[in-house]
Structure formats: structure tokens, C-alpha cells
Amino acid sequence: MASGIRDRVAIIGMGCSRFGERWDSGPEDLMLEAFDEAIADAGIDKSDIEAAWLGVFFQEQSTGKSGLPLSQALKLRNVPVTRVENLCATGTEALRGAAYAVAAGACDIALAMGVEKLKDTGFGGLPERSKGAMEDLWLPNSTAPGSFAQLASAYAATHGRDMKVLKRAMAHISVKSHRNALDNPKAHLRREITEEQVLDAPMVAYPLGVLDCCGVSDGAACAIVTTPEIARRLGRKDIVAIKALQLSPSYGYELSNDGWDGSHTMTTRVAAERAYREAGIDDPANEIDLLEVHDCFSITELVLMEDLGVSEAGRAVDDVLDGRYDRDGSLPCQVDGGLKCFGHPIGASGLRMAYEIYLQLLGRAGNRQLEAPSVGLAQNLGGIPSRNVASVAIYGLADVSR
């Protein structure tokens, strides 16, 4: 019977470019920036890499459809490269491919890269792209802000929460992320904001204002993975291992069945349950030390606290306002600034989340370092609440007894 990949894959190197409006850099430059940090961190030679996965979403506007941009930019000599895409979970999907290859024994050392170059496409937000039958038939004229605004309204109605209080909690989330980003030189937006500025910001789709929304940026992030045994042979003492890596896509239930009330993300709940089982976690609220979640909008972060089981149903509003998810709270969330302050270069975001947890677990996060964390969770949500793919990854210090 399958037992998952818990403690079978170690991360020995990670790198992350500076996120932002990188007008002077192409996707190749961003990949190199992330890779140079990762390979130096891993302490291996480039020739040791046996396989690679490249995550890119907007291929026409960014790098192209194949894996060749990665092998050419990094000069990986005839190393097999697989290009993957899975909506906003694309970066995590690249890591999943590399991790599964190592866990299966197909290779000893593998690379995962996520990148997106979006700012010079000419679009204010995400670029236009070809839509398939699903969007045309099921979701005509839908927008991301409109869809997540519906999530907020459904959440308030389902749990009987006053919209003014909900908006205040959402504002707290944005303020928290901006405050955290002040200590992160790789974040795109590094300016403190106030709750009043969030609440008074121009409306995008009620109740979401401009400062409830994450932006678009350019960026890349990279991971090098191997087995814990090889990591130890390389001299690693503290080894960051993948405890769980689960993916759950929608299968049509949310759009075609009245059993879903629109107030949560079903896929995150499924992925989280599977990840906790794989990682051996019984009480996530007390066994996880930090969170990185897909805060494309402030309401998303709030709802995800319940979907991940770290807040009780209908109580995330209170937990947020009580400071539970602040940097000095009992379960810090978005210590690096999150999507809100990094922006969302889609292919890179999942690996950027892993990068922050990796640094925190190794005690290398500088001024934003938490006190001795040992387990971190990263969650991606690709798409909209009614049709999406969710990933939940759990990282922790390796259990050498396994």
C-alpha cells in the first residue's frame, strides 16, 4: 500500500529572484538569478543534476511552450527537462515532479524551477489567453476579483458574519502582509499601509478594494532536491524534508451541484486532509509552526484558514482580528509578505512559498526569522473558488529515524 513521500525527499538548495517590475530582465535572467543562489546553497556541481522540471503558466507571453528555455538558460548539458503547468499551483507542480522522481529512485538529484515574466506584456493585470470550452460554457465573463468577491459574500451569509467586521478582518490581513514585507528585500511591494487605507481604497468588486488584491510581478524560484541519505553525505546536518505534497483539482462538483454553498474551497480541504495524513499530522493548529497560503485576495487567506483546519468554521474572522496569524501570533501566516506583497508571477509562486519556509526552518530568514520553527505548510489555489486546483505541501526538518 502506498505510503507517500514523507521524509524520502530532501531539499538541499533553494533560490529566489527579487520579485517586481523587472523591466531589465528576461525570464532567462530571472531563472539564472534563482538558480545561482540554489546551486551555491546546495554545494553541488551543475553536472550533478540529472533531471529538471520547469513551471510556466503564460507560455506564449513568457518563455515558450517547451522545457528548452530552462536547459538553455542554465546550460544543463542534455539533462531531461519537463515543462509543466497547473494554473496557480504551477510552481508546486514543478516541485512535485522533481520530488516524485527522487522518491521513485529515477534520479538522485533533480531541479524544480518556476518562472513568469509578465510585466512587459502590456496588460495591467494578467494577460489574455486562449480559453477552452470550460470557460466559454460554464464561466462566461467571469473575473478573478468578481469570483472571489462572491466567496466573501457567501462566507458572510453562511456564517452570519457582519460584512463590516469581515472587511475589517480582510484589511488586517493586507496590513499584516505589508508590515511583514518591510523585512524582505525580495518582495515587490515594501511599504506599510493602514487599515483605513485598505477600507477606503477604490472598490474593484464588492467587498474587495484595490488593497485587498495582490498584484502582478516578474519572478522566479528554484529548488534542488535529493534523498536525505545523499544530503547527509553532502555534509548537511539540518535537512529540510518534504513531509507531504498533495494536489486536488475540481472535478465539476462545485459548478454542477447545490451541495457547495460557495463559502469555502472544497479542493483545499481535500488536499489538506490528504497532506496531514501523509505527514502524520493530527492537530494542524498546534503541530504546524508557520503558513504560506495563496492570498490572491485578502478574503482568500481568511477562508483558507478554515479550509486548512487551523480555524474553526466561521471563526477565522475572530482569529485574524485577534492577531493569531500575525508574525508574533501563535501561527504566523505570510511572514515574507505573501502574494499581496510579492505579486503573483504564476509559475514561481508555489516555489517562492517553499523558499520562505525553507529559510525559516534553517534559521536563515534574517530580520523576519521566527523562533525555532520545525514544520511549515504552503498552499496554492489555482483558478477560482468554483473551479480550481489546490495543492498543500508540508515541509519540516527530516526525521532521521525513518
Secondary structure, 3 states (H helix, E strand, C coil): CCCCCCCCCEEEEEEECCCECCCCCCHHHHHHHHHHHHHHHHCCCHHHCCEEEEECCCCCCCCCCCCHHHHHHHCCCCCCEEEECCHHHHHHHHHHHHHHHHHCCCCCCEEEEEEECCHHHCCCCCCCCCCCHHHHHHCCCCCHHHHHHHHHHHHHHHHCCCHHHHHHHHHHHHHHHHHHHCCCCCCCCCCCCCHHHHHHCCEEECCEEHHHECCCCEEEEEEEEECHHHHHHCCCCCCEEEEEEEEEECCCHHHHCCCCCCCCCHHHHHHHHHHHHHHCCCCHHHHCCEEECCCCEHHHHHHHHHHCCCCCCCCHHHHHHCCCCCCCCCCCECCCCHHHHHCCCHHHHHHHHHHHHHHHHCCCCHHHCCCCCCEEEEEEEEEECCEEEEEEEEEEECCCCC
